[in-house]
Amino acid sequence: MTPEQELLEQVRIHPDSFQAAHALGEYYAHRSDIKDAVPWLRRAYALDPTSYDNGYDLALALMQAKLLPEARRVVHEMLEHKETSELHNLLGAIEDADGKTIDGVRQYEAAARMDPSEKNVFDLGSDLLNHQGLEQAITIFEFGVARYPNSAKMRVGLGIAYYSSSRYKDAVDTLCKAADLDPSDARTLDFLGKMIDVSPELTDELAKRLARFVQMYPDNAAANYYYALSVRSQMMAGTGINEAGEVEARLRKAVTLDPAMADAHYQLGLLYQDEKQADKAIREFEIVIKIRPAFKPAHYHLARLYAAEGRQELAGKEFQIMRTLPN
């Protein structure tokens, strides 16, 4: 008999057992089977509405199932029995999911005031950031960084808030520190990479930071990719020496470390195209569209290269695909 069958047998034998219903609901919830978890957690809640763990998991499952009015009601009922920061945080998520922005912020703030844990402070800052409360978000994240200096995600939040407020230098400093704390977090490098072309002076500083980072973590695919982008950006802007070999080497290492990194293959294609190495460029663009079939720029460059090589039928197919893709 499987674990699921055993639990189902228990609720059949003991239909009025809170523990049996709760255990089955938890089993489904842990498997992310929300549709089956809700009825059993709901049944357990009816049998014992004072169980905090079951009530919390029921409200969470209801939110995930988009049954927001019921999720809200359960949390409010629980708050009457026991007020916790965890419940306020969950209620903030429910209000946000229901489009009630102000109510969501209030609940996240209540949670952070009751317990300024890393999660509560981060969630409050993120909610403010998501709803354009930039100055407030900066204040909250600065508090969070001071309280949790080793939290990479707190620095990421602060860096994004700085960037959104056009405080680019502060954003670079903060995101680089976040990357030092957690090199495995690709979001940090992704955001730094997006800042490469923000301003000329920022490009130079980012190149130095990314060079240092790629030396520290030579086997990080994203680090190699974004460092290559920064060097190529300087080359294209005429502010750096021609280091096409370095760019190629870093991009090649990025795709070796992560063969599915379509953006790195695409940049290799552009590099080879600029250097009149059509065969290599075609190969890279073909890889891109295998990984990301709807990526229109790769189809465009591939069509042009096919046409230049006299491969008109293939060029026509690529142009036809382009016409079917959204802009």
C-alpha positions as a printed Julia matrix, in Angstrom:
327×3 Matrix{Float64}:
   0.0    0.0     0.0
   1.4    3.41   -0.98
   1.64   6.3     1.54
  -1.26   8.01   -0.21
  -3.42   4.87    0.0
  -2.6    4.49    3.69
  -3.63   8.09    4.4
  -6.83   7.7     2.4
  -7.6    4.55    4.36
  -7.14   6.45    7.62
  -9.66   9.15    6.67
 -12.08   6.43    5.58
 -11.77   4.63    8.89
 -11.73   7.87   10.95
 -13.89  10.38    9.04
 -14.06  12.73   12.02
 -10.36  12.66   12.82
  -8.61  16.02   12.56
  -5.22  14.31   12.47
  -6.17  12.02    9.58
  -7.58  14.85    7.45
  -4.65  17.13    8.28
  -2.07  14.45    7.45
  -3.65  13.8     4.06
  -3.88  17.51    3.29
  -0.22  17.98    4.23
   0.78  15.02    2.07
  -0.8   16.64   -0.99
   0.52  20.1    -0.11
   4.1   18.83    0.16
   3.7   17.33   -3.3
   2.41  20.72   -4.56
  -0.88  19.04   -5.39
  -2.89  22.06   -4.26
  -6.17  20.97   -5.83
  -6.24  17.81   -3.66
  -4.68  19.47   -0.6
  -7.36  22.16   -0.16
 -10.38  19.91    0.57
  -8.55  17.94    3.25
  -6.94  20.95    4.91
 -10.36  22.64    4.79
 -11.93  19.58    6.43
  -9.27  19.54    9.14
  -9.85  23.28    9.73
 -13.57  22.63   10.24
 -12.74  19.91   12.76
 -10.22  22.07   14.66
 -10.04  25.76   13.71
  -7.53  26.39   16.52
  -4.71  24.41   14.87
  -2.24  27.08   13.77
  -0.22  24.88   11.4
  -3.25  23.53    9.58
  -4.89  26.96    9.36
  -1.75  28.56    7.96
  -1.25  25.81    5.4
  -4.91  26.0     4.41
  -4.73  29.77    3.85
  -1.52  29.35    1.85
  -3.04  26.59   -0.29
  -6.2   28.65   -0.85
  -4.06  31.58   -2.02
  -2.15  29.3    -4.39
  -5.49  28.0    -5.68
  -6.59  31.64   -6.2
  -9.44  31.23   -3.72
  -8.53  34.62   -2.25
 -11.71  35.61   -0.33
 -11.65  32.31    1.57
  -7.89  32.59    2.16
  -8.38  36.1     3.57
 -11.23  34.93    5.82
  -9.16  32.07    7.25
  -6.25  34.39    8.08
  -8.53  36.95    9.73
 -10.11  34.2    11.83
  -6.68  32.96   12.85
  -5.54  36.48   13.78
  -8.44  36.66   16.24
  -6.97  33.64   18.06
  -3.27  34.46   17.69
  -1.57  37.42   16.07
   1.77  36.59   14.44
   4.02  38.33   11.97
   3.83  35.23    9.79
   0.07  35.64    9.4
   0.39  39.33    8.56
   3.02  38.46    5.96
   0.75  35.85    4.41
  -2.17  38.27    4.44
   0.04  40.79    2.63
   0.65  38.22   -0.11
  -3.08  37.49   -0.33
  -3.96  41.18   -0.64
  -1.29  41.66   -3.28
  -2.6   38.68   -5.25
  -6.07  40.24   -5.08
  -4.78  43.56   -6.43
  -5.23  45.38   -3.11
  -1.86  47.09   -3.11
  -2.27  49.42   -0.15
  -3.7   46.68    2.06
  -0.83  44.42    1.05
   1.8   46.99    2.0
   0.09  47.56    5.35
   0.16  43.86    6.16
   3.82  43.48    5.15
   4.63  46.51    7.29
   2.73  45.03   10.25
   4.72  41.83    9.88
   8.05  43.69    9.74
   7.15  45.81   12.77
   6.2   42.77   14.82
   9.28  40.82   13.74
  11.95  42.52   11.61
  13.22  39.16   10.35
  15.15  38.97    7.09
  12.09  37.57    5.28
   9.66  40.15    6.65
  11.92  43.12    5.91
  12.75  41.8     2.44
   9.09  41.14    1.59
   8.1   44.64    2.68
  10.88  46.24    0.63
  10.03  44.09   -2.39
   6.34  44.95   -2.18
   7.12  48.67   -2.04
   9.54  48.29   -4.94
   6.98  46.39   -7.02
   4.46  49.17   -6.52
   6.79  52.09   -7.24
   7.29  53.16   -3.64
  10.97  53.63   -4.5
  12.14  55.95   -1.72
  10.31  53.9     0.9
  11.75  50.71   -0.58
  15.26  52.16   -0.4
  14.72  53.06    3.26
  13.5   49.56    4.08
  16.26  47.79    2.16
  18.95  50.04    3.68
  17.6   49.08    7.1
  17.63  45.43    6.02
  21.22  45.58    4.78
  22.35  47.2     8.02
  20.53  44.54   10.05
  21.5   41.6     7.81
  24.83  42.58    6.21
  25.45  39.04    4.93
  22.13  38.8     3.13
  22.77  38.73   -0.62
  19.09  39.0    -1.51
  18.69  42.11    0.66
  21.53  43.79   -1.26
  19.98  42.71   -4.55
  16.73  44.37   -3.51
  18.57  47.53   -2.51
  20.59  47.53   -5.73
  17.45  47.25   -7.84
  15.81  50.03   -5.84
  18.85  52.27   -6.4
  18.83  51.45  -10.11
  15.1   52.21  -10.38
  15.79  55.58   -8.77
  18.63  56.3   -11.27
  21.26  56.04   -8.53
  23.47  53.95  -10.79
  26.76  54.21   -8.91
  25.08  53.07   -5.68
  23.36  50.29   -7.62
  26.66  48.98   -9.02
  28.37  49.04   -5.62
  25.48  47.27   -3.92
  24.95  44.62   -6.58
  28.67  43.83   -6.73
  28.66  43.24   -2.97
  25.61  41.02   -3.4
  27.47  39.02   -6.06
  30.44  38.62   -3.72
  28.13  37.25   -1.02
  26.37  34.79   -3.33
  28.19  34.13   -6.62
  25.65  31.44   -7.51
  22.77  33.93   -7.68
  22.51  34.61  -11.41
  19.99  37.41  -10.84
  22.71  39.68   -9.5
  24.95  39.29  -12.53
  21.92  39.51  -14.83
  21.03  42.89  -13.4
  24.63  44.11  -13.52
  24.75  43.01  -17.14
  21.66  45.06  -17.95
  23.44  48.14  -16.63
  26.42  47.91  -18.98
  25.11  50.49  -21.45
  23.46  52.86  -18.96
  26.24  55.45  -19.17
  29.86  55.58  -20.42
  31.4   56.09  -16.98
  29.33  53.24  -15.6
  30.47  50.93  -18.4
  34.13  51.43  -17.45
  33.48  50.76  -13.78
  31.35  47.73  -14.52
  34.07  46.32  -16.75
  36.57  46.56  -13.88
  34.12  45.0   -11.42
  33.2   42.18  -13.81
  36.88  41.55  -14.61
  37.59  41.12  -10.91
  34.57  38.91  -10.48
  35.43  36.62  -13.39
  38.94  36.22  -11.97
  37.46  35.19   -8.62
  34.89  32.84  -10.18
  36.33  31.71  -13.54
  33.83  28.85  -13.84
  30.76  31.02  -13.49
  29.04  31.09  -16.91
  27.16  34.34  -16.26
  30.34  36.08  -15.07
  32.17  35.14  -18.28
  29.21  36.19  -20.41
  28.72  39.62  -18.85
  32.43  40.37  -18.74
  32.57  39.61  -22.47
  29.63  41.97  -23.02
  31.31  44.77  -21.08
  34.57  44.43  -23.06
  32.66  44.32  -26.35
  30.63  47.36  -25.33
  33.85  49.32  -24.74
  35.19  48.16  -28.1
  32.0   49.21  -29.92
  32.05  52.59  -28.17
  35.7   53.14  -29.08
  36.68  53.49  -25.42
  38.67  50.28  -25.19
  41.33  48.49  -27.2
  40.34  45.75  -29.64
  40.04  42.64  -27.51
  37.92  40.51  -29.81
  39.99  37.48  -28.83
  39.19  37.99  -25.16
  35.5   38.49  -25.93
  35.4   35.3   -27.99
  37.27  33.32  -25.33
  34.9   34.44  -22.56
  31.79  33.77  -24.64
  33.11  30.37  -25.66
  33.79  29.55  -22.01
  30.28  30.7   -21.05
  28.64  28.34  -23.57
  30.98  25.52  -22.53
  29.92  25.97  -18.93
  26.27  26.43  -19.89
  25.52  25.11  -23.42
  21.89  26.31  -23.13
  22.89  29.96  -22.65
  21.23  31.28  -25.81
  22.31  34.88  -25.21
  25.98  33.9   -25.2
  25.59  31.95  -28.45
  23.81  34.97  -29.96
  26.63  37.33  -28.96
  29.16  34.9   -30.45
  27.15  34.97  -33.67
  27.25  38.77  -33.75
  30.98  38.78  -33.06
  31.71  36.29  -35.85
  29.41  38.19  -38.2
  31.31  41.42  -37.55
  34.58  39.61  -38.2
  33.3   38.18  -41.51
  33.41  34.59  -40.23
  30.09  33.63  -41.78
  30.27  29.87  -41.19
  30.9   30.32  -37.47
  28.22  33.0   -37.2
  25.66  30.77  -38.92
  26.47  27.9   -36.59
  25.93  30.07  -33.5
  22.65  31.55  -34.76
  21.4   28.06  -35.61
  22.15  27.0   -32.04
  20.26  30.02  -30.72
  17.05  29.2   -32.58
  17.22  25.58  -31.43
  17.36  26.79  -27.85
  14.99  29.73  -28.31
  12.89  29.2   -31.47
  10.91  32.44  -31.12
  13.99  34.71  -30.84
  13.4   36.93  -33.88
  16.83  38.69  -34.06
  18.61  35.35  -34.5
  16.3   34.45  -37.41
  16.97  37.86  -38.96
  20.75  37.55  -38.83
  20.59  33.95  -39.99
  18.44  34.94  -42.97
  20.87  37.67  -43.98
  23.84  35.34  -43.72
  22.11  32.61  -45.73
  21.23  35.19  -48.41
  24.81  36.46  -48.56
  26.01  32.87  -48.99
  23.6   32.33  -51.88
  21.46  29.9   -49.88
  18.22  31.57  -50.94
  15.85  28.77  -49.98
  17.1   28.73  -46.4
  17.08  32.52  -46.28
  13.45  32.54  -47.48
  12.45  30.08  -44.76
  14.02  32.27  -42.07
  12.32  35.41  -43.4
   9.02  33.5   -43.44
   9.49  32.45  -39.83
  10.27  36.07  -38.91
   6.94  37.19  -40.36
   5.08  34.79  -38.06
   6.86  35.98  -34.89
   5.7   38.96  -32.8
   7.85  42.09  -32.7
